[in-house]
Amino acid sequence: MPRNILPVFSLLLGTLFLFLGNGLQGLLLPVRGTHEGYSNEILGLLGTTWAAGFVAGCFAAPLLVRRIGHVRAFSGFGAIICLNVLVTGMFVNDTAWLTLRAVTGFCTAGTSMIIESWLNERATNESRGAIFSLYIAITLMGVVGGQLLVGVADVTTPILFMVCGILYCIAILPTTISTAASPQPLKRVSLDLKGLYRNSPVSFVGILMIGIANGAYGTLVAVFGAKAGLHQGTIAIMVSITIFAGAIMQFPAGRLSDRMDRRYVLAALSALSALAGFVLVVLHPMNVYVIIALVAIYGAAANALYPIAVAHANDFAAPEDFVKVSGGLLLLYGIGTVIGPTLGGPVMTHFGPHALFAVTAVAHLIVVAYSIIRSRIRAARPREEKDNYTTAVPGASAQLATPEGLKLDPRATGSTDRR
């Protein structure tokens, strides 16, 4: 194990600090924005612009990397992210924040794609599974660790923005001084929506709805927590518990989906997510422990949906199309995360902060209905013909993944799209 990890240690170290910064900044902005009195629409657009920038970066960043090289591109992207977060802390202005957030999303896609392609280049078939599992674990630890940092200082001061800038600066260093050979140029990303729908209508509709729900929740849950009267440290714990619960649910939900029609598992988990959301909407609980418990149930079910939907799509795809199908679904998920916060902000303005979970519940009920309908139209794959479920793309981190990262997945070994 150490022999496999040592050649990519510097890249993984940079990844840890990059996602520490991402986790901190992603939670800090809505909490500070709520304190500044920004409207729910503006706070929702912070997530929308970031997601739009991220999706655009998946398409456009490879062109820039080809032009100037991996090291210079990574350093440039990282420097821009660092400058953006520092300027965000200096100039508290909603219009400026939206613009800077879009640029940050674009650059985050670029840095992630470079790290993932570098790891893919250094991995062998024997070490690929270990490296990718560690990479996923590091991204989760980074995001959670960054979110928990929100509670260590006053969000109304520039301190946390400065901490975030420091984390991004540190993230640049390991990759910049690494002696690892630069990987081959990134490949351009393509998105075949018609082909994705023909392959698996349930995964197509499901991934879009999951993206809408996760995008709305991920961006606006901090706003919900603040307007529900929770302390900023409690908000950080609430958001982190969502991720932990989702990570724990991955294995049992995935194994169950290997043994039965995955569409039924999608429907059941989506129904549980919708139920937890409706309880929050209808009861308006004020007790902190009740809120955290319901959010944990929501996170456990909602964050297990994405990888099961991807596995269902791969059940009907040729093995060599794994990267193409999964990458397309990932970008479709990105489109959903653009829509979700845009819808969630106005809904919360008109119906109150708890209405955030009405948005997620409606999206999840659509998954329930469509999964059941399609199960009556097309038969499930026999168990022996199914793609074995793995936790390769956990839903908790899907929003921070790129198509390059899919090439690290051991299931992509036979793909003709791999370098």
C-alpha positions as CSV (number, residue, x, y, z in Angstrom):
1,M,0.0,0.0,0.0
2,P,2.6,2.6,0.9
3,R,4.6,1.7,-2.2
4,N,1.5,2.5,-4.3
5,I,0.7,5.8,-2.6
6,L,4.2,7.3,-2.3
7,P,4.4,8.3,-6.0
8,V,1.2,10.3,-5.7
9,F,1.5,11.5,-2.1
10,S,2.1,15.1,-3.0
11,L,-0.9,15.2,-5.3
12,L,-3.1,13.7,-2.6
13,L,-1.8,16.2,-0.1
14,G,-2.7,19.1,-2.4
15,T,-6.1,17.5,-2.9
16,L,-6.7,17.5,0.9
17,F,-6.0,21.3,1.2
18,L,-7.9,22.1,-1.9
19,F,-11.1,20.4,-0.6
20,L,-10.5,21.9,2.9
21,G,-10.7,25.3,1.2
22,N,-13.8,24.2,-0.9
23,G,-15.6,22.9,2.2
24,L,-14.9,26.0,4.2
25,Q,-15.7,28.5,1.5
26,G,-18.9,26.7,0.4
27,L,-20.4,26.9,3.9
28,L,-18.9,30.3,4.9
29,L,-20.5,32.2,2.1
30,P,-24.2,31.4,2.8
31,V,-23.7,31.8,6.5
32,R,-22.1,35.2,6.1
33,G,-24.5,36.2,3.4
34,T,-27.4,35.4,5.7
35,H,-25.9,37.6,8.4
36,E,-25.5,40.4,5.8
37,G,-29.2,40.2,5.0
38,Y,-28.8,38.9,1.4
39,S,-32.1,37.6,-0.1
40,N,-32.7,33.9,-0.4
41,E,-32.6,34.4,-4.2
42,I,-29.1,35.8,-4.0
43,L,-28.0,33.1,-1.6
44,G,-29.4,30.4,-4.0
45,L,-27.6,32.0,-6.9
46,L,-24.3,31.6,-5.1
47,G,-24.7,27.9,-5.6
48,T,-26.1,28.3,-9.1
49,T,-23.2,30.4,-10.4
50,W,-20.6,28.1,-8.8
51,A,-22.2,25.0,-10.4
52,A,-22.5,26.8,-13.8
53,G,-18.8,27.7,-13.6
54,F,-17.9,24.2,-12.6
55,V,-19.8,22.6,-15.5
56,A,-18.3,25.2,-17.9
57,G,-14.8,24.4,-16.5
58,C,-15.3,20.7,-17.3
59,F,-15.7,21.6,-20.9
60,A,-13.3,24.5,-21.3
61,A,-10.4,23.8,-18.8
62,P,-8.9,21.1,-21.0
63,L,-8.2,23.6,-23.7
64,L,-6.3,25.9,-21.4
65,V,-4.3,23.0,-19.9
66,R,-3.3,21.9,-23.4
67,R,-2.1,25.4,-24.1
68,I,0.0,26.1,-21.0
69,G,0.6,22.8,-19.4
70,H,-0.6,21.1,-16.2
71,V,1.7,22.7,-13.6
72,R,1.2,26.3,-14.9
73,A,-2.5,25.7,-15.3
74,F,-2.9,24.3,-11.8
75,S,-0.9,27.1,-10.3
76,G,-3.0,29.7,-12.2
77,F,-6.3,28.1,-11.3
78,G,-5.3,27.9,-7.6
79,A,-4.0,31.4,-7.5
80,I,-7.3,32.7,-9.0
81,I,-9.3,30.8,-6.4
82,C,-7.2,32.2,-3.6
83,L,-7.5,35.7,-4.9
84,N,-11.2,35.3,-5.3
85,V,-11.8,34.2,-1.7
86,L,-9.7,37.0,-0.3
87,V,-11.5,39.6,-2.4
88,T,-14.8,38.1,-1.3
89,G,-13.8,38.7,2.3
90,M,-12.7,42.3,1.6
91,F,-15.6,43.4,-0.5
92,V,-19.0,42.2,0.8
93,N,-21.2,42.8,-2.2
94,D,-23.7,40.4,-3.6
95,T,-23.1,41.1,-7.3
96,A,-19.3,40.8,-6.8
97,W,-19.8,37.5,-4.9
98,L,-21.9,36.0,-7.6
99,T,-19.3,36.8,-10.3
100,L,-16.4,35.6,-8.1
101,R,-18.3,32.4,-7.3
102,A,-18.7,31.5,-11.0
103,V,-15.0,32.0,-11.6
104,T,-14.2,29.9,-8.5
105,G,-16.4,27.1,-9.8
106,F,-14.6,27.2,-13.2
107,C,-11.2,27.1,-11.6
108,T,-12.2,24.3,-9.1
109,A,-13.1,22.1,-12.1
110,G,-9.8,22.9,-13.7
111,T,-7.7,22.0,-10.5
112,S,-9.8,18.9,-9.9
113,M,-9.4,17.6,-13.5
114,I,-5.6,18.2,-13.4
115,I,-5.2,16.3,-10.1
116,E,-7.4,13.5,-11.3
117,S,-5.7,13.1,-14.6
118,W,-2.3,13.2,-12.9
119,L,-3.4,10.4,-10.4
120,N,-4.8,8.4,-13.3
121,E,-1.5,8.7,-15.2
122,R,0.5,7.5,-12.1
123,A,-1.9,4.7,-11.2
124,T,-1.4,1.1,-12.4
125,N,-4.1,-1.5,-12.6
126,E,-2.8,-3.0,-9.4
127,S,-2.8,0.3,-7.5
128,R,-5.8,2.0,-9.1
129,G,-8.4,0.8,-6.6
130,A,-6.3,1.8,-3.6
131,I,-5.4,5.2,-5.0
132,F,-9.0,6.0,-6.0
133,S,-10.5,4.9,-2.7
134,L,-8.0,7.1,-0.9
135,Y,-8.7,10.0,-3.2
136,I,-12.4,9.7,-2.5
137,A,-11.8,9.5,1.3
138,I,-9.5,12.5,1.1
139,T,-12.1,14.6,-0.7
140,L,-14.8,13.7,1.9
141,M,-12.5,14.4,4.8
142,G,-11.4,17.7,3.2
143,V,-15.0,18.9,2.6
144,V,-16.1,17.9,6.1
145,G,-13.0,19.3,7.8
146,G,-13.4,22.6,5.9
147,Q,-17.1,22.9,7.0
148,L,-16.2,22.3,10.6
149,L,-13.8,25.2,10.5
150,V,-16.7,27.6,10.1
151,G,-17.3,27.3,13.9
152,V,-13.7,28.3,15.0
153,A,-14.0,32.1,14.2
154,D,-16.6,34.8,13.8
155,V,-18.1,34.7,10.3
156,T,-18.6,38.5,10.4
157,T,-14.8,39.1,10.3
158,P,-12.4,38.5,7.4
159,I,-10.5,35.8,9.4
160,L,-12.2,32.7,7.9
161,F,-11.8,34.1,4.4
162,M,-8.1,34.5,5.1
163,V,-7.9,31.0,6.5
164,C,-9.5,29.8,3.3
165,G,-6.9,31.6,1.2
166,I,-4.1,30.1,3.2
167,L,-5.6,26.6,2.6
168,Y,-5.7,27.2,-1.2
169,C,-2.1,28.5,-1.2
170,I,-0.9,25.4,0.6
171,A,-2.9,23.3,-1.9
172,I,-0.8,24.7,-4.8
173,L,2.6,23.9,-3.3
174,P,2.7,20.0,-3.4
175,T,1.7,19.8,-7.0
176,T,4.0,22.7,-8.0
177,I,7.1,21.2,-6.5
178,S,6.2,17.6,-7.4
179,T,8.7,15.7,-9.5
180,A,6.0,13.5,-11.0
181,A,5.9,13.6,-14.8
182,S,3.1,15.7,-16.2
183,P,0.3,13.5,-17.6
184,Q,-0.9,13.6,-21.2
185,P,-3.3,16.4,-22.3
186,L,-6.8,16.3,-20.9
187,K,-9.5,15.1,-23.3
188,R,-12.4,17.3,-24.3
189,V,-15.7,16.4,-22.6
190,S,-18.7,15.5,-24.7
191,L,-22.3,15.3,-23.6
192,D,-24.8,13.1,-25.5
193,L,-28.1,13.7,-23.9
194,K,-30.1,11.6,-26.4
195,G,-27.7,8.7,-26.0
196,L,-27.9,9.0,-22.2
197,Y,-31.7,8.9,-22.2
198,R,-31.8,6.0,-24.6
199,N,-29.4,4.0,-22.5
200,S,-31.3,4.5,-19.2
201,P,-34.3,6.8,-18.9
202,V,-34.5,6.3,-15.1
203,S,-30.8,7.3,-14.6
204,F,-31.3,10.3,-16.9
205,V,-34.3,11.7,-15.1
206,G,-33.1,10.5,-11.7
207,I,-29.7,12.1,-11.9
208,L,-31.2,15.4,-13.0
209,M,-33.7,15.4,-10.1
210,I,-30.9,14.3,-7.7
211,G,-28.8,17.2,-8.9
212,I,-31.7,19.6,-8.3
213,A,-32.3,18.3,-4.8
214,N,-28.6,18.1,-3.8
215,G,-27.9,21.5,-5.4
216,A,-30.7,23.2,-3.5
217,Y,-29.8,21.5,-0.2
218,G,-26.1,21.9,-0.5
219,T,-26.3,25.6,-1.2
220,L,-29.2,26.6,1.0
221,V,-29.1,24.3,4.0
222,A,-26.8,26.8,5.8
223,V,-29.4,29.5,5.1
224,F,-32.1,27.2,6.6
225,G,-30.0,26.6,9.7
226,A,-29.3,30.2,10.2
227,K,-32.9,31.3,9.8
228,A,-34.0,28.4,12.1
229,G,-31.9,30.0,14.8
230,L,-29.0,27.5,14.8
231,H,-25.5,28.6,15.8
232,Q,-22.8,28.6,13.1
233,G,-21.0,25.8,14.7
234,T,-24.2,23.7,14.9
235,I,-24.8,24.4,11.2
236,A,-21.4,23.1,10.4
237,I,-22.1,19.9,12.4
238,M,-25.5,19.5,10.8
239,V,-24.1,19.7,7.3
240,S,-21.2,17.4,8.1
241,I,-23.5,14.8,9.6
242,T,-25.4,14.7,6.3
243,I,-22.2,13.8,4.5
244,F,-21.2,11.1,7.1
245,A,-24.7,9.6,7.0
246,G,-24.6,9.4,3.3
247,A,-21.1,7.8,3.3
248,I,-22.3,5.2,5.8
249,M,-25.4,4.3,3.7
250,Q,-23.4,3.8,0.5
251,F,-22.4,0.1,1.1
252,P,-25.7,-1.3,2.4
253,A,-27.8,0.5,-0.2
254,G,-25.4,-0.5,-3.0
255,R,-25.3,-4.1,-1.9
256,L,-29.1,-4.2,-1.8
257,S,-29.3,-2.7,-5.3
258,D,-27.0,-5.6,-6.5
259,R,-29.6,-8.1,-5.3
260,M,-32.8,-6.6,-6.6
261,D,-34.0,-4.1,-9.2
262,R,-32.0,-0.9,-8.6
263,R,-35.1,1.1,-9.6
264,Y,-36.9,-0.1,-6.5
265,V,-34.0,0.8,-4.3
266,L,-33.9,4.3,-5.9
267,A,-37.6,4.6,-5.3
268,A,-37.4,3.5,-1.7
269,L,-34.5,5.8,-0.8
270,S,-36.1,8.7,-2.6
271,A,-39.3,8.1,-0.7
272,L,-37.4,8.1,2.6
273,S,-35.7,11.4,1.6
274,A,-39.0,12.9,0.7
275,L,-40.6,11.8,3.9
276,A,-37.8,13.3,6.0
277,G,-38.2,16.5,4.0
278,F,-42.0,16.7,4.4
279,V,-41.7,16.1,8.2
280,L,-39.4,19.2,8.4
281,V,-41.8,21.2,6.2
282,V,-45.0,20.2,8.1
283,L,-43.7,20.1,11.7
284,H,-41.2,23.0,11.7
285,P,-39.2,21.4,14.5
286,M,-37.3,23.9,16.7
287,N,-35.4,21.4,18.8
288,V,-31.8,21.2,17.5
289,Y,-31.5,17.4,18.1
290,V,-34.7,16.7,16.2
291,I,-33.5,18.9,13.3
292,I,-30.1,17.1,13.1
293,A,-31.7,13.7,13.4
294,L,-34.1,14.4,10.5
295,V,-31.4,15.9,8.4
296,A,-29.2,12.9,9.1
297,I,-32.0,10.6,7.8
298,Y,-32.4,12.8,4.8
299,G,-28.6,12.8,4.1
300,A,-28.3,9.0,4.5
301,A,-31.0,8.4,1.9
302,A,-30.4,11.3,-0.5
303,N,-26.6,10.9,-0.7
304,A,-26.9,7.2,-1.6
305,L,-29.0,7.9,-4.7
306,Y,-26.3,9.1,-7.1
307,P,-24.0,6.1,-7.3
308,I,-27.0,3.7,-7.5
309,A,-28.4,5.7,-10.5
310,V,-25.0,5.5,-12.2
311,A,-24.7,1.8,-11.5
312,H,-28.2,1.3,-13.1
313,A,-27.1,3.2,-16.2
314,N,-24.0,1.0,-16.4
315,D,-26.1,-2.1,-16.2
316,F,-27.4,-1.3,-19.7
317,A,-24.2,0.1,-21.2
318,A,-21.3,-1.7,-22.8
319,P,-18.2,-2.0,-20.5
320,E,-16.1,0.1,-22.8
321,D,-18.7,3.0,-22.5
322,F,-18.3,3.3,-18.7
323,V,-16.4,6.6,-18.7
324,K,-18.6,8.0,-21.5
325,V,-21.9,7.2,-19.7
326,S,-20.8,8.0,-16.2
327,G,-19.1,11.3,-17.3
328,G,-22.3,12.3,-19.2
329,L,-24.4,11.6,-16.1
330,L,-22.0,13.6,-14.0
331,L,-22.4,16.6,-16.2
332,L,-26.2,16.1,-16.2
333,Y,-26.0,16.2,-12.4
334,G,-24.1,19.5,-12.7
335,I,-27.0,20.9,-14.8
336,G,-29.3,19.9,-12.0
337,T,-27.2,21.6,-9.4
338,V,-27.5,24.8,-11.4
339,I,-31.4,24.5,-11.4
340,G,-31.8,23.5,-7.7
341,P,-30.5,26.6,-5.9
342,T,-32.2,28.9,-8.5
343,L,-35.6,27.3,-7.5
344,G,-34.9,26.9,-3.8
345,G,-34.1,30.6,-3.1
346,P,-37.5,32.0,-4.2
347,V,-39.4,29.1,-2.7
348,M,-37.8,29.8,0.7
349,T,-38.6,33.6,0.4
350,H,-42.3,32.9,-0.2
351,F,-42.9,30.0,2.1
352,G,-40.2,30.2,4.8
353,P,-36.8,28.5,5.3
354,H,-38.3,25.0,5.9
355,A,-39.7,25.1,2.4
356,L,-36.2,24.2,1.2
357,F,-37.2,20.6,2.0
358,A,-40.4,20.9,-0.1
359,V,-38.1,21.5,-3.1
360,T,-36.0,18.5,-2.4
361,A,-39.1,16.4,-1.6
362,V,-40.8,17.2,-4.9
363,A,-37.6,16.3,-6.8
364,H,-37.3,13.0,-4.9
365,L,-41.0,12.1,-5.5
366,I,-40.4,12.5,-9.2
367,V,-37.6,9.9,-8.9
368,V,-40.0,7.6,-7.0
369,A,-42.8,7.9,-9.6
370,Y,-40.5,7.6,-12.7
371,S,-38.6,4.7,-11.3
372,I,-41.8,2.7,-10.6
373,I,-43.3,3.6,-14.0
374,R,-40.1,2.6,-15.9
375,S,-39.9,-0.7,-13.9
376,R,-43.2,-1.6,-15.5
377,I,-41.9,-0.8,-19.0
378,R,-38.4,-2.4,-19.1
379,A,-37.3,-5.5,-17.2
380,A,-34.4,-5.3,-14.9
381,R,-31.1,-6.8,-15.7
382,P,-30.5,-10.3,-14.4
383,R,-28.3,-10.2,-11.3
384,E,-25.5,-12.0,-13.0
385,E,-25.4,-9.4,-15.8
386,K,-25.4,-6.4,-13.5
387,D,-22.5,-4.0,-13.1
388,N,-21.1,-4.6,-9.6
389,Y,-21.9,-1.7,-7.4
390,T,-18.9,0.2,-5.9
391,T,-18.6,3.3,-3.9
392,A,-16.5,4.8,-6.6
393,V,-18.6,7.9,-7.0
394,P,-20.3,8.6,-3.7
395,G,-23.2,10.9,-3.9
396,A,-21.7,13.0,-1.1
397,S,-18.9,14.1,-3.3
398,A,-20.4,13.9,-6.7
399,Q,-20.8,17.7,-6.9
400,L,-17.0,18.0,-6.6
401,A,-16.2,15.2,-9.1
402,T,-15.2,15.7,-12.8
403,P,-15.2,13.3,-15.8
404,E,-11.4,12.9,-15.4
405,G,-11.9,11.4,-12.0
406,L,-14.0,8.6,-13.4
407,K,-10.9,7.3,-15.3
408,L,-9.4,6.3,-11.9
409,D,-12.4,4.0,-11.2
410,P,-11.2,0.4,-11.5
411,R,-14.4,-0.3,-13.5
412,A,-13.0,2.0,-16.3
413,T,-10.0,-0.3,-16.9
414,G,-11.4,-1.8,-20.0
415,S,-12.8,1.5,-21.4
416,T,-11.6,2.5,-24.8
417,D,-11.9,6.1,-23.6
418,R,-9.0,5.7,-21.2
419,R,-5.5,6.8,-22.1
